[in-house]
Amino acid sequence: MTRNVKVDVKVEVKVDVQDDVQDDVQDDDQSKIHHDEKDIDIKTTKSGSEIYKVAAKSTRSHNISSRRQVFGYDRMSKPQAVYMPLMLRPDAPDVFVKAGTGSGKTLGFLIPAIEALSRAGHTAQEATRLLKFHTGFRAAVVVGGANPAASDLRMLLTAPPDLLVATPGRLDDLLSRGGGKAFGNVQTVVLDEADRLLDAGFAPAVKKILRSMPGADKRRTLLLTATVPPEVRDVAKQFMHPGFEYIEASPQAAVGAAHNNIKQRAVMCGPQDIHIELARTLHNHHMATMATITTTRTPKVMVFFPSTALVELYSAVFQAHPNPAWGSLYELHGGLQQNKRTRAADAFRRPGGVLFASDAAGRGMDFPSVTLVVQIGFTLSDTYQQRVGRTGRAGAAGEAVILLGRDEAKGVPLLKAVSPDLEVVQAQPVLDMERYALALPPSRQKDAEAAFRGALGSYKAHARAMGWSAQGVVDAVAARLLGMGMAKVPQISEKTLSKMGLKGVSFDTEGIKARIQKTIKP
């Protein structure tokens, strides 16, 4: 099964260019190109504003005009203003960009990549929209589960596109079937969301793909990432030209600044009540948005869960209890077949709706006009910020809520360290009628047990930060599922527990309930 992460391959040819980029950039005095020898060998260069002036004199971009017409953006974001002018230069080097979610990385690399064509999916959809301004160019996407591999291979060998968007698993498969012949003249390779790409286990496939492309001295490589872990540095050193530029477009000095148009709130509640607090959050957001008579916005919400099994369970429960606040509810996770993921993503791109998603939808996919992001449970600061960045795009106001059990209170200082404006509030007591309104359907007991098993690994990952013992992890997950209506805590084999690092724990339902009552406030 192919995860929703991408390696983008751009094959370049010629078209005309028009229009100026001079009036398209926001003030970028806080964004700089940084030299950090501890991470990677980079070349010190000018500030974003200086480099922009150089590029503006030598580049007239038809893509800037198309961006206005297709996407409705009048200005670059500050991060785009740092690296796009450099990428647009005809003599531009390889570029390594660190920038956060919501900063416009997708258009940030698509416009220079398509501009380069003139001189010589999610991303596939945006590329196709841009390419309509350049007659004769074609974009294509190859992902596992969409089309048969033989069909994709035939397309590559008989009618190769000018711009190809691919997941590494499918592209690696196509290369092993003889598809490498189609990539002999590749001029630009883009690694989008590189940290996610490599962290998801695709490092071997990505390296194999890059080795099959023309050498670093014969192609241009653009690498974009939100973080710079060792895996990303390693790929940059191996596969980018030694003279590449490293650009930090979201400086650490501006902590939280990337989301200063997003109201952020952490709601602390009993772990057994998180599903109820989610319903309240959706209802309150729906009512607040619709009550604003002058608004032209429709409530559109993304809800992130720590595991696929929880996405499936919450989706089943909320769909069993219809409510206008989540009337058009979709689910998106790695357990869905590719065609179902595509349908859900396409449906959610329309106005309105609620999307229940695993982290697979958190990065690498763009959904317009999201008004609220909700996160279920504690997550690492990088992931937290990536998810928050799904709202508040293009300067619009946004709202982000993270729902934490009171057993996750130790995570609050960690989140406030990256989002100082995060407001922390205590949930109101839960009414019996609220529990009844979201009761787990009897037919979903097995699903609840599956969700319990599936969530253990996700919660175990944060055990140290939360101060949980192995038993504490089991109790924390059990509290959430028992609160939803799971009748009993299911048993798990010792072999599985040993692999998870949860040896010696008890699954006695009554004992777990007793510990929950002692340690967690109602």
N, C-alpha and C positions, 0 to 999 in steps of 0.2 A: 504494500500500500504506500502510495506516495504522499508525503506530508506536504502541506501548502507552503513550501519555501521555494525560491526560484534562483536559477542562474540565467541571466539574460545575455543572449548573444546577438550582437548587432553586425550585420553585413552591410558595408557602405558602398553607395554609388552616387551619381551626381544629380542635383537639381539647382534651381535658381534660389537666391536669397534676397530678401527685401526687409525694409523697416529698420528702425534703430532701436537699441535697447537702452538708450541713455536715460529716458524718463521712467524706466521700469523698476528701478531699485529703491528699496526703502533705505533710510539712514541705517548704516551698519557699523557705527563707530565702536560698538561693543564686541563685534565679531572679528576675530583675527585668525591669521594662519600661524599655527604654533609649531615650535621646534621642541620636540621631546625626545632626547637621545636615549632615555631609559626605555622607551617603547620600541622605536624603529629608527633607522637612519633616514633622516629627511633633510630637505634643503630649506634653510630659512629664507623666507620671501616677504613680500610686502603685505600691508594690511589689505583687507577686502576692498575698501573704498579705492585705494591706490591701484590695485590690480584691475578693478572694474574700469577705471578710466582708461587704462591701457587697452583693455579688450574692446571697449566701446568704440574706440577710434578705428579698429581694424575689422569689426564684425557688424554686419547688418543682418538681423535674424528674422526670417519669415516665421519661425516658430514662436517668437514673442507675440506677433500679431495673432497667430492661431490660438495661442494660449488664452488671449483675451476673448476671442470669439467662441471657443469651444468650452473652456472651463470657467470663464467669468472672472478671472483673476486680473487685477489691474497692476499689481505690484509684486515684486519678488518678496519672499520672506527674507529676514535678515540672514539666516544660514545660506539660502540660495544666492544671496548677493555676494557671498564670500567665494563660493566655489564655481558657480555657473559661468561667470565671465572668464575664469581661467580655463574651464572646459571648452568654452566656445572659441578660444584662440586657435587659429589654423595650425600653429606650431606647438599646441598644448602637450605637456608631458602626461604620463600616467598620473592619476589622481586618486588619493586615498582620503575619503571624507568620513569624519565622525560627526554625526548630527542626530538629534533625537526624533522620535516619532512625532508627526504633525508638522514637521519643518519643511515638508514638500520635497522629500528626496526623490520620489518617483518622477515627477516632472523635472526635478533638478538634473537628473541624468538623461531622461528621454529627450529633452529639447537639445542639449549638446550632441547626443548620439545621432539624432535625426539630422541635425545641422551638419554633422560630419558627413552624412550621406551626400549632402549637396556639394561637398568639396571632393570627393573622390569618385484573456485572462483578465485579471485586474490590470497588470502592466500591458498586456496585449490589447485590452480594450482602450486604454488611454493612448497607446501608441497608434492604434488604428484611427482614433479620432484626430490625432495630430497629423497623420499621414494623408488625410483627405486633402490637405493643403499642398501636397506634393504628389502630383499625378505620376503614375507609373510605379509607385512603391507599394509594397504589400507586407503586412505583418501576419504572423502565424504563432500558434501556441501548441506546445506538445507537453501533455501531462499524463501521468499514469491513470488509467481508468476512464479516460474520455474517449479516445479512438483506439482501435487496435494498433499495436506497434507496427505491424506490417504496413498499415495505411499511412502512418506518420513517416515511415522510412521511404515509402514510395514518393510521398510529397517532397521530402528533402532531396531525393536524388533526381527527380524529374522536374520539379518546379520549386527550387529553393526560394524562400521568402527573403526580402531585404532585411527584415527584423524578426528575430525569433525569440520567443519567451518560453523557457522550459524549466521543468523541475529536474533536479540532478538525477533522480532515479531513472526517469524515462530517457533523458538525454544520454546517460551512460549506457542504457540498454540499446539505444539506437546506434551509438558508436560501436558497440560490440557486434552489431549486425551489419556493419559495413557502411554506416552513415557518415563516417569520418571524411569521405570524399567530398561531402557538401561544405566542409569547413576549411578548405585549403586557402580561401581568400578572405577569411574573416578579418575585419579591420578593427573592430571594437568589441571588447568583452566587458560586460558589466556584472559584478557580483553584488546584488542588492540584498540588504539585510544579511550581510556576511556573517555576523556573529551568530545569528539564528540558524543560518544555513549550516555552519560548521558544528554548532552545538547539537543540532538535531541528528547527528550521526552520519552526515553526508560528506565528511571531509575526504574519505578515500575516493568517492565518486567525483567530487569537485576537482580534486587534484588530477585524477585521470582525465577528466574533460579538458582541463587547462593544458595538460601535456599534449593533447591531440590537436590543439589549436596552433596556429603559427607562433613562432617564438616571440618572446617579449619585445625584441627589437623590431619585429615586423607587424605588430598589432598594438593597439592602445587598450589599456586596462583601466576601468573605473571601478573602484571598490567603495561601497557605502555601508556604513555600520553605525549602530547606536552605541556600542561598547567596543573596547579593543582588548579582548582576551588573548592569551598566548596563541591560540589556534589561528586567529585572524592575522596576528603579526607574522606567524610562520608562513601563511599563504602569501602575504604581501612580499616577504623577503624572497620566496621561491619563484613567484610567478609575475611580479611586476618589474618594470624596468628599474634598474638601480637609481636612476635620477628622478623617481616619482616624487610628487608633492604630497605631503601630509597636511590636511586641513582640519582643524578642530573648529567646526562651525557652531558648536554649542558649548562655549567655555564653561568650565566648572565654577568660575566666579559668578556666573549668573544662575546660581541654583534656584530652581523654581520659576525663573523668568520665562521659560518657554511656554509655561501654562498660566501666565498671569491674567489671561482672559477667561480662565476656567475656575469656577467656584468649587473647592474641594472640601469634602466632609467625610469624617470617619464616624460611623454609628456603632456604639458598643451595645451589645444585647446578649441575652442568654444564648449559648450555642444551640440550644434546642429550639430557638425562636428565629433563627436566621431566615428561614423560608417565609415566615410571616413578615419580618422586617423588609424583605424584598418586595412582597406584595404591597406593603404600605408605601415604599419608595416609588414604585411604579405608579400607584394610584395618585400619590401627591404630585408627582411630576406631571402626570397627565392632566390633572385638574388645574395646576398652576399655569401650564402652557396654554390650555384651552380657554382659561379665564381671562387671558390677556387679549382683549377685543382687537387691539391693533396689530397683533402678531400675524405674520405670514408663515410662521414656522409650524410644523406638525411634529408632535412628540415622536422621537425616534431614539430608541434605547438599545445599547449593547450591554449584555450582562455576561461577565466572564466567570467561569467556574474552574476549580483546580483539577478537574478530571472529566473525561468523556462520560463516564458512568453517571456523574452528577448532572451533567447537561441533560442526558436522556431522562433521568428521573424527574428533575425539576420541570422539564418540558412536559412530561406526561401528567404531572400533578397540576400544573397551571392550565394546561389545555382541558383537563377534566373539570375545571372550575372557571368557565369563561367569564371575562370581565372586560369592559371597554378599555381599561388601562393596558391590557395586553391582548387586545383583540386579534391582531395579525402577528402571531408568534411563530418564529422560525428557529430552527436549531442548526448549528454548524460545528462539526467536530471531525476528527480524523477517522472515526468509526463509520462515517457515511461513505457510500460509494461516490466516486467522482461526479457522476451525473447528478446525484442528489445534492452534493455540496454546491455544484454550479447553480442548480435551480434555486436553492436557498439563498445563495449570495446575490443572484440576479434579482430575486424577489425583494430582498432587503434593501437593494439600491433604490427601489421606488420610495416615494414619500411615505413616512410613517412606519410603524411597526416596532416589534421588539425581537431582538436576536439573542438567543441563549447560545453561548459559544465557549469552546475550550480555547486554549491559548493559540491553537492553530489559526484562529481568525484574528489574533491580536496584532500580528505584523504581516506585512506582505500583501494585505488586501485593503482596498480603500472603499469606504462607504461614505457617501456624501451626506452632509447635514445631520450628523448625529448630535442630538441635543443632550443626552445623558449617557454616561458610562458608569456601570455598577460592577464592582468587583466583590466576589464572595470569598472571604477569608484572606489571611495575610499572604503577601507575596513579596519577593525581593524588590528592592527599590528600582532597579532597572526595568523590571517587568511592570511594576506599578506605573512608572512614568510612561512607558510605551503604551499601556492601555489607556491612560488618561488622555494621551495624545490623539485618540480616535475621535474626540470631540473638540470643539473650539477651533476648527480648521479655518484657514484663511481669515483669521481675525474675528470670527464669529464668537459670540458668548457661548460658553458650555458649562456643564455641571458634571462633577464626578463624585461618586459616593463609594466608599469601601465599607462593607458590612463585616464587622469583626465580632467573634464571640468574646466574652469577657475573659476567657482563658487565653486569648491572644493579645492581652493588654501590653505585653512586653514588646510587641511589634510597633506600637504607636510611636515611641521615640525614634525608631529606625525610619519610619515613614516621614516624620516631621523633619528629619535631618535633610531630606531631599525636597520636601514640600513644606517649608516653614509656615505657610498660610493655611495648612490643613486644620480645619475646625473639628474638634472632637466633641461629640454629643452623646448623651445616654438615651437609649430607647425608652419609650413609654411602656408601662406594663401591658402585657398581652391579655386580651379578653377571650373568654371561652368561645364566643361566637366567631372570633378570628381563627381559632384553631379548627373549628367545625367547617369554616368556609374554605379551608385548604387541606382538608383531611386526605390522607393517602388512600386512594381507591383500593379496596381489598384485593383486586386482581394484580396489584403492583407490588405485593410483598416480595416476590422474587427479584424484582427490579431494585427494590430498596436494599436487599442483601447484596446484590451485585454492585450497587453503588458504594456500599460499605467497603467491600473488598477492593474496589477500584480506587477509592480515595485514600486508602492507608498509605500508599507510597508518596502521594502528594503531601500529606500532612507530616509524614516522617521526615521529609526533606527540610522542614522548618522546626524540627524538634529541639535542636540546640538553641535557636533564637527564642523559642517560646518557653524554654525550660522544662520541656516534657521528657519524662522517662519513656521507655518502650510501652509500659502500661498506660502512661498518660496519652500517648498517641492513639492507642486503641480507644480509650475512654473519650477522647475529644471527638473522634469520628463517630463513635457510637452515639454520643450525645446529640449530634446533629441529625442522625438518621432516626433515632428513637423519637426525637421531637417531631419528626415528620410523620411518624406513625408506624415505623418498622416494629414488628411485634417482638422479635428476639434478635440478639446479636448472633450472626452465623459463625460457625467454626471455620478455622483455616488450618491447613495441614502444617505440621512442624517444619517440613521441608521448605514450604513457601515462606513461612515466618523467618526461618534461618537466613534465607536469601535476602529478606527485607531488613534484617537486623532487628527483629522483634521477638527474639526467643524468650520463652518463659513467661508469656503474658496469659492472662485469663480472659475468656470470652463469656463468663457467667453473667447473664443479663441482669439478674437482681443485684449482684455485687457491683456491676458497673453503674447501675442506677443509684445505688447507695452512695458510691463515691462521688457521682455527679452532684447529688444533693448536698454533700458535705463541702465540696470544694468550689462550687459555682453558685453564685447568687441567682435566685429565680428571676 
